[in-house]
Every structure is written in structure tokens, then in C-alpha cells.
Amino acid sequence: MEILRLLDELEEMGEAGEKWYPVIPRLSGKTAIDFDEFLQVLHKLRSSLPEEMTTASQIARDRERIVREAHEERAKILEAAREQAQLLISNDELVRQAQARAEEITAQARIDAEAVRAEAETWARGVVERLENYVGRISATIDKTKKALVAQAPPAPGRGSPRPMDDEE
């Protein structure tokens, strides 16, 4: 899941970053932060992710499994129809009936497989939409938190007010 990977990357960046002393609050355009506080916020963010975030990949795998099972069922039905047709080959009328039945089974298998696939896609689409909504709310919360932290930050001695955080940093 992309957001979880990004959270891991943020954590790694924080751990691998250079440690700046409070005496030098800005150097080369970088702002020093309290690493322990950064990790606490990061862990809170990770624990507040909705369950849908952690289950979205499972849903995608379930959808693929359902489609695959539908194809397998279709193949089994087709194979059963072929076997049935071979048994009835001795009589022309029975052969015609077997061919008609095989076509019915094949058509029904296609309809069933398409219905299962469509249902799985609809279900997955709904979960992804809910997930997108949750991610949007999380993003808004992060933005509010960033603004609140910037607003609450005391000015550096002799430096005036702190520079607001940009989304690009």
C-alpha cells in the first residue's frame, strides 16, 4: 500500500537524517525538528489509519481470486460438457443434444463469470472510494496539524518569526 510505504520512508528519512543542534535552527534551508516528537506523530498517524487502508490490498487479492475461481469453474464446466459430449457421440440425436447443452453451459459459465467479475469490481471500487475518502481526511488532518505546529512554534532567538512550512519541503 503506497501510504504505508511512504510512512516507512518518512521514518527512515528521519532516522538517517543528520542531527542538528538547537543552536543552529536552520542550515541550508533545513529545519531541525525534535526527532522523538516526529516519531511519536508518525506512529500516531500510522495507528490512526483506517482499517480499509490495511485491507485494501487484501480486497484486491480477493477480487483477483474470485475472478480466477470463476474462470476455473468455467473451465471445469466446459470440460464436463466436453466429456458429456464424448459419451453421447454414438447417437446423432444425443450428439445434437449434448452440443446444445454444452453451448448452454458455456454461455451460462460466461454469464456467471462476468457477473462475479462485475460484482467483485463494484465491491472493490466501493472500498477504494471509501479508502480515498479516508485518505483525504487524513491528509486534511495532517495539513491542519502542520499549520498548528508552525503557528505554535516560538521564534528563534534573534531570527524573528519562524518561516512557514511548505508542502514541497
C-alpha positions as CSV (number, residue, x, y, z in Angstrom):
1,M,0.0,0.0,0.0
2,E,1.5,3.3,-1.1
3,I,0.7,5.4,2.0
4,L,2.2,2.7,4.3
5,R,5.4,2.7,2.2
6,L,5.6,6.5,2.4
7,L,5.2,6.4,6.1
8,D,8.1,3.9,6.3
9,E,10.1,6.2,4.0
10,L,9.5,9.2,6.3
11,E,10.6,7.2,9.3
12,E,13.8,6.0,7.5
13,M,14.5,9.6,6.4
14,G,14.1,10.8,10.0
15,E,16.4,8.1,11.3
16,A,19.0,8.5,8.5
17,G,19.0,12.4,8.6
18,E,21.7,14.5,10.1
19,K,21.3,15.6,13.7
20,W,21.3,19.4,14.0
21,Y,21.9,21.1,17.3
22,P,19.3,23.6,18.6
23,V,21.8,26.4,18.4
24,I,21.6,26.2,14.6
25,P,17.8,26.0,13.8
26,R,18.2,26.5,10.0
27,L,21.1,25.5,7.8
28,S,20.9,25.2,4.0
29,G,17.2,25.7,4.1
30,K,16.5,22.7,6.5
31,T,14.6,23.0,9.7
32,A,15.6,20.9,12.8
33,I,12.8,19.0,14.5
34,D,12.5,17.1,17.7
35,F,13.1,13.5,16.3
36,D,11.3,11.8,19.2
37,E,8.3,14.0,18.7
38,F,8.5,13.4,14.9
39,L,8.4,9.6,15.6
40,Q,5.5,10.0,18.0
41,V,3.5,11.8,15.4
42,L,4.4,9.4,12.7
43,H,3.4,6.4,14.9
44,K,0.1,8.1,15.8
45,L,-0.6,8.7,12.1
46,R,0.2,5.0,11.4
47,S,-2.0,3.8,14.2
48,S,-4.9,6.1,13.1
49,L,-5.1,4.8,9.6
50,P,-8.5,3.3,8.9
51,E,-8.8,-0.5,8.7
52,E,-9.6,-0.1,5.0
53,M,-6.1,1.1,4.3
54,T,-4.6,-2.1,5.7
55,T,-7.2,-4.3,4.0
56,A,-7.2,-2.7,0.5
57,S,-4.5,-5.0,-0.8
58,Q,-6.4,-8.0,0.6
59,I,-9.5,-6.8,-1.2
60,A,-7.6,-6.6,-4.5
61,R,-6.3,-10.1,-4.0
62,D,-9.8,-11.3,-3.1
63,R,-11.1,-9.8,-6.3
64,E,-8.4,-11.5,-8.4
65,R,-9.1,-14.8,-6.6
66,I,-12.8,-14.5,-7.3
67,V,-12.2,-13.8,-11.0
68,R,-9.7,-16.7,-11.1
69,E,-12.1,-19.0,-9.4
70,A,-14.8,-18.0,-11.9
71,H,-12.5,-18.8,-14.8
72,E,-11.6,-22.2,-13.1
73,E,-15.2,-23.0,-12.6
74,R,-15.9,-22.1,-16.2
75,A,-13.1,-24.4,-17.3
76,K,-14.5,-27.2,-15.2
77,I,-17.9,-26.7,-16.6
78,L,-16.5,-26.7,-20.2
79,E,-14.5,-29.8,-19.5
80,A,-17.6,-31.5,-18.1
81,A,-19.6,-30.5,-21.1
82,R,-16.9,-31.9,-23.4
83,E,-16.8,-35.2,-21.5
84,Q,-20.5,-35.4,-21.7
85,A,-20.5,-34.8,-25.4
86,Q,-17.9,-37.6,-25.9
87,L,-20.1,-40.1,-24.1
88,L,-23.1,-39.2,-26.3
89,I,-21.3,-39.3,-29.6
90,S,-22.7,-42.6,-30.7
91,N,-26.1,-41.3,-31.5
92,D,-26.8,-38.3,-33.7
93,E,-29.7,-37.1,-31.6
94,L,-27.8,-37.5,-28.4
95,V,-24.8,-35.7,-30.0
96,R,-27.0,-32.7,-31.0
97,Q,-28.5,-32.6,-27.5
98,A,-25.0,-32.8,-26.0
99,Q,-23.7,-30.0,-28.2
100,A,-26.7,-27.8,-27.3
101,R,-26.2,-28.5,-23.6
102,A,-22.5,-27.7,-23.9
103,E,-23.3,-24.4,-25.5
104,E,-25.8,-23.6,-22.8
105,I,-23.3,-24.5,-20.1
106,T,-20.6,-22.4,-21.8
107,A,-23.0,-19.5,-22.2
108,Q,-24.1,-19.7,-18.6
109,A,-20.5,-20.0,-17.4
110,R,-19.6,-16.9,-19.3
111,I,-22.6,-15.1,-17.8
112,D,-21.7,-16.3,-14.3
113,A,-18.0,-15.4,-14.7
114,E,-18.9,-11.9,-15.9
115,A,-21.4,-11.4,-13.1
116,V,-18.8,-12.5,-10.5
117,R,-16.2,-10.3,-12.0
118,A,-18.5,-7.3,-12.2
119,E,-19.6,-7.8,-8.6
120,A,-16.0,-8.1,-7.4
121,E,-15.1,-4.9,-9.3
122,T,-18.1,-3.0,-7.9
123,W,-17.2,-4.1,-4.4
124,A,-13.5,-3.2,-4.8
125,R,-14.4,0.1,-6.4
126,G,-16.6,0.9,-3.4
127,V,-13.9,0.1,-0.9
128,V,-11.4,2.2,-2.9
129,E,-13.8,5.1,-2.9
130,R,-14.2,4.8,0.9
131,L,-10.4,4.5,1.2
132,E,-9.9,7.6,-0.9
133,N,-12.3,9.5,1.4
134,Y,-10.4,8.4,4.5
135,V,-7.0,9.3,2.9
136,G,-8.4,12.8,2.1
137,R,-9.5,13.3,5.6
138,I,-6.1,12.1,6.9
139,S,-4.4,14.5,4.5
140,A,-6.5,17.4,5.8
141,T,-5.7,16.4,9.4
142,I,-2.0,16.4,8.6
143,D,-2.2,19.8,6.9
144,K,-4.1,21.2,9.9
145,T,-1.5,19.7,12.3
146,K,1.4,21.2,10.3
147,K,-0.2,24.6,10.3
148,A,-0.9,24.4,14.1
149,L,2.7,23.4,14.7
150,V,4.0,26.3,12.7
151,A,1.7,28.7,14.4
152,Q,2.7,27.4,17.9
153,A,6.5,27.4,17.2
154,P,8.3,30.1,19.2
155,P,10.5,32.4,17.1
156,A,14.2,31.5,17.1
157,P,16.4,33.9,19.2
158,G,17.3,36.9,17.1
159,R,15.7,35.4,14.0
160,G,12.2,36.9,14.1
161,S,9.2,34.6,13.4
162,P,9.7,31.1,12.0
163,R,9.3,30.5,8.3
164,P,6.0,28.7,7.5
165,M,6.4,25.1,6.3
166,D,5.9,24.5,2.6
167,D,4.3,21.3,1.2
168,E,7.4,21.0,-1.0
169,E,9.9,20.6,1.9
